[in-house]
Amino acid sequence: MVRVYAESITQPLTDWLATKVAILTHRLARGTGEPLPNPGPMPLP
C-alpha cells in the first residue's frame, strides 16, 4: 500500500497532483486492477 499526500495552492491542483502521482505509482509498482483515469491537463491556479 502506498499513501499519497499532496499539497498545493488550490484544491483542484492538489487533486490533480495526487491523481497523477497515484497513476505513476500504480504503473511503476505494477499495480493490480485498473489505474485511475487521467485527470487531463493541469488546472491553472
mmCIF file of the N, C-alpha and C atoms, coordinates in Angstrom:
data_MODEL
# 
_entry.id   MODEL 
# 
loop_
_atom_site.group_PDB 
_atom_site.id 
_atom_site.type_symbol 
_atom_site.label_atom_id 
_atom_site.label_alt_id 
_atom_site.label_comp_id 
_atom_site.label_asym_id 
_atom_site.label_entity_id 
_atom_site.label_seq_id 
_atom_site.pdbx_PDB_ins_code 
_atom_site.Cartn_x 
_atom_site.Cartn_y 
_atom_site.Cartn_z 
_atom_site.occupancy 
_atom_site.B_iso_or_equiv 
_atom_site.pdbx_formal_charge 
_atom_site.auth_seq_id 
_atom_site.auth_comp_id 
_atom_site.auth_asym_id 
_atom_site.auth_atom_id 
_atom_site.pdbx_PDB_model_num 
ATOM 1   N N  . MET A 1 1  ? 0.837  -1.162 0.000   1.00 0.00 ? 1  MET A N  1 
ATOM 2   C CA . MET A 1 1  ? 0.000  0.000  0.000   1.00 0.00 ? 1  MET A CA 1 
ATOM 3   C C  . MET A 1 1  ? 0.892  1.238  0.000   1.00 0.00 ? 1  MET A C  1 
ATOM 4   N N  . VAL A 1 2  ? 0.469  2.215  -0.760  1.00 0.00 ? 2  VAL A N  1 
ATOM 5   C CA . VAL A 1 2  ? 1.180  3.493  -0.830  1.00 0.00 ? 2  VAL A CA 1 
ATOM 6   C C  . VAL A 1 2  ? 0.182  4.590  -0.504  1.00 0.00 ? 2  VAL A C  1 
ATOM 7   N N  . ARG A 1 3  ? 0.567  5.484  0.361   1.00 0.00 ? 3  ARG A N  1 
ATOM 8   C CA . ARG A 1 3  ? -0.285 6.632  0.692   1.00 0.00 ? 3  ARG A CA 1 
ATOM 9   C C  . ARG A 1 3  ? 0.329  7.871  0.061   1.00 0.00 ? 3  ARG A C  1 
ATOM 10  N N  . VAL A 1 4  ? -0.492 8.644  -0.633  1.00 0.00 ? 4  VAL A N  1 
ATOM 11  C CA . VAL A 1 4  ? -0.024 9.855  -1.301  1.00 0.00 ? 4  VAL A CA 1 
ATOM 12  C C  . VAL A 1 4  ? -0.577 11.066 -0.562  1.00 0.00 ? 4  VAL A C  1 
ATOM 13  N N  . TYR A 1 5  ? 0.298  11.973 -0.202  1.00 0.00 ? 5  TYR A N  1 
ATOM 14  C CA . TYR A 1 5  ? -0.098 13.235 0.415   1.00 0.00 ? 5  TYR A CA 1 
ATOM 15  C C  . TYR A 1 5  ? 0.315  14.345 -0.541  1.00 0.00 ? 5  TYR A C  1 
ATOM 16  N N  . ALA A 1 6  ? -0.645 15.149 -0.959  1.00 0.00 ? 6  ALA A N  1 
ATOM 17  C CA . ALA A 1 6  ? -0.351 16.242 -1.888  1.00 0.00 ? 6  ALA A CA 1 
ATOM 18  C C  . ALA A 1 6  ? -0.842 17.554 -1.291  1.00 0.00 ? 6  ALA A C  1 
ATOM 19  N N  . GLU A 1 7  ? -0.117 18.600 -1.597  1.00 0.00 ? 7  GLU A N  1 
ATOM 20  C CA . GLU A 1 7  ? -0.476 19.924 -1.100  1.00 0.00 ? 7  GLU A CA 1 
ATOM 21  C C  . GLU A 1 7  ? -0.200 20.937 -2.202  1.00 0.00 ? 7  GLU A C  1 
ATOM 22  N N  . SER A 1 8  ? -1.100 21.901 -2.356  1.00 0.00 ? 8  SER A N  1 
ATOM 23  C CA . SER A 1 8  ? -0.931 22.922 -3.379  1.00 0.00 ? 8  SER A CA 1 
ATOM 24  C C  . SER A 1 8  ? -1.729 24.162 -2.987  1.00 0.00 ? 8  SER A C  1 
ATOM 25  N N  . ILE A 1 9  ? -1.701 25.167 -3.857  1.00 0.00 ? 9  ILE A N  1 
ATOM 26  C CA . ILE A 1 9  ? -2.371 26.427 -3.531  1.00 0.00 ? 9  ILE A CA 1 
ATOM 27  C C  . ILE A 1 9  ? -3.882 26.377 -3.760  1.00 0.00 ? 9  ILE A C  1 
ATOM 28  N N  . THR A 1 10 ? -4.369 25.424 -4.570  1.00 0.00 ? 10 THR A N  1 
ATOM 29  C CA . THR A 1 10 ? -5.811 25.278 -4.784  1.00 0.00 ? 10 THR A CA 1 
ATOM 30  C C  . THR A 1 10 ? -6.191 23.809 -4.655  1.00 0.00 ? 10 THR A C  1 
ATOM 31  N N  . GLN A 1 11 ? -7.445 23.542 -4.311  1.00 0.00 ? 11 GLN A N  1 
ATOM 32  C CA . GLN A 1 11 ? -7.908 22.160 -4.178  1.00 0.00 ? 11 GLN A CA 1 
ATOM 33  C C  . GLN A 1 11 ? -7.889 21.418 -5.518  1.00 0.00 ? 11 GLN A C  1 
ATOM 34  N N  . PRO A 1 12 ? -8.350 22.030 -6.630  1.00 0.00 ? 12 PRO A N  1 
ATOM 35  C CA . PRO A 1 12 ? -8.283 21.316 -7.904  1.00 0.00 ? 12 PRO A CA 1 
ATOM 36  C C  . PRO A 1 12 ? -6.850 20.922 -8.292  1.00 0.00 ? 12 PRO A C  1 
ATOM 37  N N  . LEU A 1 13 ? -5.889 21.793 -8.030  1.00 0.00 ? 13 LEU A N  1 
ATOM 38  C CA . LEU A 1 13 ? -4.498 21.475 -8.344  1.00 0.00 ? 13 LEU A CA 1 
ATOM 39  C C  . LEU A 1 13 ? -3.981 20.363 -7.432  1.00 0.00 ? 13 LEU A C  1 
ATOM 40  N N  . THR A 1 14 ? -4.376 20.380 -6.175  1.00 0.00 ? 14 THR A N  1 
ATOM 41  C CA . THR A 1 14 ? -3.997 19.317 -5.243  1.00 0.00 ? 14 THR A CA 1 
ATOM 42  C C  . THR A 1 14 ? -4.557 17.981 -5.706  1.00 0.00 ? 14 THR A C  1 
ATOM 43  N N  . ASP A 1 15 ? -5.823 17.954 -6.096  1.00 0.00 ? 15 ASP A N  1 
ATOM 44  C CA . ASP A 1 15 ? -6.454 16.720 -6.571  1.00 0.00 ? 15 ASP A CA 1 
ATOM 45  C C  . ASP A 1 15 ? -5.766 16.208 -7.832  1.00 0.00 ? 15 ASP A C  1 
ATOM 46  N N  . TRP A 1 16 ? -5.445 17.127 -8.745  1.00 0.00 ? 16 TRP A N  1 
ATOM 47  C CA . TRP A 1 16 ? -4.771 16.747 -9.986  1.00 0.00 ? 16 TRP A CA 1 
ATOM 48  C C  . TRP A 1 16 ? -3.407 16.121 -9.681  1.00 0.00 ? 16 TRP A C  1 
ATOM 49  N N  . LEU A 1 17 ? -2.639 16.766 -8.800  1.00 0.00 ? 17 LEU A N  1 
ATOM 50  C CA . LEU A 1 17 ? -1.311 16.274 -8.439  1.00 0.00 ? 17 LEU A CA 1 
ATOM 51  C C  . LEU A 1 17 ? -1.386 14.893 -7.790  1.00 0.00 ? 17 LEU A C  1 
ATOM 52  N N  . ALA A 1 18 ? -2.299 14.716 -6.848  1.00 0.00 ? 18 ALA A N  1 
ATOM 53  C CA . ALA A 1 18 ? -2.442 13.424 -6.171  1.00 0.00 ? 18 ALA A CA 1 
ATOM 54  C C  . ALA A 1 18 ? -2.829 12.328 -7.158  1.00 0.00 ? 18 ALA A C  1 
ATOM 55  N N  . THR A 1 19 ? -3.702 12.646 -8.105  1.00 0.00 ? 19 THR A N  1 
ATOM 56  C CA . THR A 1 19 ? -4.115 11.659 -9.101  1.00 0.00 ? 19 THR A CA 1 
ATOM 57  C C  . THR A 1 19 ? -2.955 11.287 -10.016 1.00 0.00 ? 19 THR A C  1 
ATOM 58  N N  . LYS A 1 20 ? -2.188 12.272 -10.463 1.00 0.00 ? 20 LYS A N  1 
ATOM 59  C CA . LYS A 1 20 ? -1.030 11.988 -11.319 1.00 0.00 ? 20 LYS A CA 1 
ATOM 60  C C  . LYS A 1 20 ? -0.017 11.100 -10.600 1.00 0.00 ? 20 LYS A C  1 
ATOM 61  N N  . VAL A 1 21 ? 0.257  11.395 -9.326  1.00 0.00 ? 21 VAL A N  1 
ATOM 62  C CA . VAL A 1 21 ? 1.199  10.579 -8.549  1.00 0.00 ? 21 VAL A CA 1 
ATOM 63  C C  . VAL A 1 21 ? 0.648  9.170  -8.371  1.00 0.00 ? 21 VAL A C  1 
ATOM 64  N N  . ALA A 1 22 ? -0.648 9.041  -8.114  1.00 0.00 ? 22 ALA A N  1 
ATOM 65  C CA . ALA A 1 22 ? -1.260 7.720  -7.948  1.00 0.00 ? 22 ALA A CA 1 
ATOM 66  C C  . ALA A 1 22 ? -1.158 6.898  -9.234  1.00 0.00 ? 22 ALA A C  1 
ATOM 67  N N  . ILE A 1 23 ? -1.371 7.531  -10.375 1.00 0.00 ? 23 ILE A N  1 
ATOM 68  C CA . ILE A 1 23 ? -1.273 6.834  -11.662 1.00 0.00 ? 23 ILE A CA 1 
ATOM 69  C C  . ILE A 1 23 ? 0.158  6.359  -11.901 1.00 0.00 ? 23 ILE A C  1 
ATOM 70  N N  . LEU A 1 24 ? 1.132  7.228  -11.664 1.00 0.00 ? 24 LEU A N  1 
ATOM 71  C CA . LEU A 1 24 ? 2.537  6.850  -11.858 1.00 0.00 ? 24 LEU A CA 1 
ATOM 72  C C  . LEU A 1 24 ? 2.973  5.770  -10.877 1.00 0.00 ? 24 LEU A C  1 
ATOM 73  N N  . THR A 1 25 ? 2.515  5.863  -9.636  1.00 0.00 ? 25 THR A N  1 
ATOM 74  C CA . THR A 1 25 ? 2.849  4.847  -8.636  1.00 0.00 ? 25 THR A CA 1 
ATOM 75  C C  . THR A 1 25 ? 2.273  3.502  -9.047  1.00 0.00 ? 25 THR A C  1 
ATOM 76  N N  . HIS A 1 26 ? 1.041  3.488  -9.510  1.00 0.00 ? 26 HIS A N  1 
ATOM 77  C CA . HIS A 1 26 ? 0.393  2.254  -9.972  1.00 0.00 ? 26 HIS A CA 1 
ATOM 78  C C  . HIS A 1 26 ? 1.205  1.630  -11.100 1.00 0.00 ? 26 HIS A C  1 
ATOM 79  N N  . ARG A 1 27 ? 1.646  2.454  -12.027 1.00 0.00 ? 27 ARG A N  1 
ATOM 80  C CA . ARG A 1 27 ? 2.421  1.964  -13.169 1.00 0.00 ? 27 ARG A CA 1 
ATOM 81  C C  . ARG A 1 27 ? 3.781  1.424  -12.726 1.00 0.00 ? 27 ARG A C  1 
ATOM 82  N N  . LEU A 1 28 ? 4.508  2.197  -11.922 1.00 0.00 ? 28 LEU A N  1 
ATOM 83  C CA . LEU A 1 28 ? 5.856  1.793  -11.502 1.00 0.00 ? 28 LEU A CA 1 
ATOM 84  C C  . LEU A 1 28 ? 5.849  0.566  -10.589 1.00 0.00 ? 28 LEU A C  1 
ATOM 85  N N  . ALA A 1 29 ? 4.809  0.444  -9.767  1.00 0.00 ? 29 ALA A N  1 
ATOM 86  C CA . ALA A 1 29 ? 4.724  -0.686 -8.837  1.00 0.00 ? 29 ALA A CA 1 
ATOM 87  C C  . ALA A 1 29 ? 4.016  -1.884 -9.462  1.00 0.00 ? 29 ALA A C  1 
ATOM 88  N N  . ARG A 1 30 ? 3.644  -1.745 -10.734 1.00 0.00 ? 30 ARG A N  1 
ATOM 89  C CA . ARG A 1 30 ? 2.904  -2.795 -11.435 1.00 0.00 ? 30 ARG A CA 1 
ATOM 90  C C  . ARG A 1 30 ? 1.660  -3.186 -10.646 1.00 0.00 ? 30 ARG A C  1 
ATOM 91  N N  . GLY A 1 31 ? 0.870  -2.175 -10.343 1.00 0.00 ? 31 GLY A N  1 
ATOM 92  C CA . GLY A 1 31 ? -0.332 -2.365 -9.535  1.00 0.00 ? 31 GLY A CA 1 
ATOM 93  C C  . GLY A 1 31 ? -1.346 -3.276 -10.197 1.00 0.00 ? 31 GLY A C  1 
ATOM 94  N N  . THR A 1 32 ? -2.217 -3.818 -9.373  1.00 0.00 ? 32 THR A N  1 
ATOM 95  C CA . THR A 1 32 ? -3.283 -4.673 -9.879  1.00 0.00 ? 32 THR A CA 1 
ATOM 96  C C  . THR A 1 32 ? -4.538 -3.832 -10.060 1.00 0.00 ? 32 THR A C  1 
ATOM 97  N N  . GLY A 1 33 ? -5.428 -4.293 -10.894 1.00 0.00 ? 33 GLY A N  1 
ATOM 98  C CA . GLY A 1 33 ? -6.655 -3.550 -11.145 1.00 0.00 ? 33 GLY A CA 1 
ATOM 99  C C  . GLY A 1 33 ? -6.415 -2.397 -12.097 1.00 0.00 ? 33 GLY A C  1 
ATOM 100 N N  . GLU A 1 34 ? -7.479 -1.688 -12.342 1.00 0.00 ? 34 GLU A N  1 
ATOM 101 C CA . GLU A 1 34 ? -7.413 -0.560 -13.270 1.00 0.00 ? 34 GLU A CA 1 
ATOM 102 C C  . GLU A 1 34 ? -6.841 0.676  -12.574 1.00 0.00 ? 34 GLU A C  1 
ATOM 103 N N  . PRO A 1 35 ? -5.944 1.394  -13.247 1.00 0.00 ? 35 PRO A N  1 
ATOM 104 C CA . PRO A 1 35 ? -5.454 2.650  -12.660 1.00 0.00 ? 35 PRO A CA 1 
ATOM 105 C C  . PRO A 1 35 ? -6.551 3.718  -12.735 1.00 0.00 ? 35 PRO A C  1 
ATOM 106 N N  . LEU A 1 36 ? -6.370 4.779  -12.002 1.00 0.00 ? 36 LEU A N  1 
ATOM 107 C CA . LEU A 1 36 ? -7.310 5.898  -12.068 1.00 0.00 ? 36 LEU A CA 1 
ATOM 108 C C  . LEU A 1 36 ? -7.273 6.508  -13.466 1.00 0.00 ? 36 LEU A C  1 
ATOM 109 N N  . PRO A 1 37 ? -8.380 7.087  -13.914 1.00 0.00 ? 37 PRO A N  1 
ATOM 110 C CA . PRO A 1 37 ? -8.357 7.754  -15.217 1.00 0.00 ? 37 PRO A CA 1 
ATOM 111 C C  . PRO A 1 37 ? -7.480 9.005  -15.171 1.00 0.00 ? 37 PRO A C  1 
ATOM 112 N N  . ASN A 1 38 ? -6.902 9.328  -16.318 1.00 0.00 ? 38 ASN A N  1 
ATOM 113 C CA . ASN A 1 38 ? -6.051 10.514 -16.430 1.00 0.00 ? 38 ASN A CA 1 
ATOM 114 C C  . ASN A 1 38 ? -6.884 11.760 -16.126 1.00 0.00 ? 38 ASN A C  1 
ATOM 115 N N  . PRO A 1 39 ? -6.396 12.637 -15.242 1.00 0.00 ? 39 PRO A N  1 
ATOM 116 C CA . PRO A 1 39 ? -7.175 13.821 -14.888 1.00 0.00 ? 39 PRO A CA 1 
ATOM 117 C C  . PRO A 1 39 ? -7.133 14.941 -15.922 1.00 0.00 ? 39 PRO A C  1 
ATOM 118 N N  . GLY A 1 40 ? -6.406 14.740 -17.014 1.00 0.00 ? 40 GLY A N  1 
ATOM 119 C CA . GLY A 1 40 ? -6.341 15.764 -18.048 1.00 0.00 ? 40 GLY A CA 1 
ATOM 120 C C  . GLY A 1 40 ? -5.259 16.787 -17.760 1.00 0.00 ? 40 GLY A C  1 
ATOM 121 N N  . PRO A 1 41 ? -5.355 17.946 -18.405 1.00 0.00 ? 41 PRO A N  1 
ATOM 122 C CA . PRO A 1 41 ? -4.315 18.963 -18.225 1.00 0.00 ? 41 PRO A CA 1 
ATOM 123 C C  . PRO A 1 41 ? -4.339 19.557 -16.815 1.00 0.00 ? 41 PRO A C  1 
ATOM 124 N N  . MET A 1 42 ? -3.193 20.066 -16.406 1.00 0.00 ? 42 MET A N  1 
ATOM 125 C CA . MET A 1 42 ? -3.068 20.673 -15.086 1.00 0.00 ? 42 MET A CA 1 
ATOM 126 C C  . MET A 1 42 ? -3.962 21.909 -15.000 1.00 0.00 ? 42 MET A C  1 
ATOM 127 N N  . PRO A 1 43 ? -4.798 21.997 -13.946 1.00 0.00 ? 43 PRO A N  1 
ATOM 128 C CA . PRO A 1 43 ? -5.635 23.189 -13.805 1.00 0.00 ? 43 PRO A CA 1 
ATOM 129 C C  . PRO A 1 43 ? -4.783 24.403 -13.434 1.00 0.00 ? 43 PRO A C  1 
ATOM 130 N N  . LEU A 1 44 ? -5.154 25.529 -13.955 1.00 0.00 ? 44 LEU A N  1 
ATOM 131 C CA . LEU A 1 44 ? -4.429 26.763 -13.644 1.00 0.00 ? 44 LEU A CA 1 
ATOM 132 C C  . LEU A 1 44 ? -4.916 27.321 -12.313 1.00 0.00 ? 44 LEU A C  1 
ATOM 133 N N  . PRO A 1 45 ? -3.997 27.818 -11.485 1.00 0.00 ? 45 PRO A N  1 
ATOM 134 C CA . PRO A 1 45 ? -4.417 28.366 -10.179 1.00 0.00 ? 45 PRO A CA 1 
ATOM 135 C C  . PRO A 1 45 ? -5.205 29.645 -10.309 1.00 0.00 ? 45 PRO A C  1 
# 
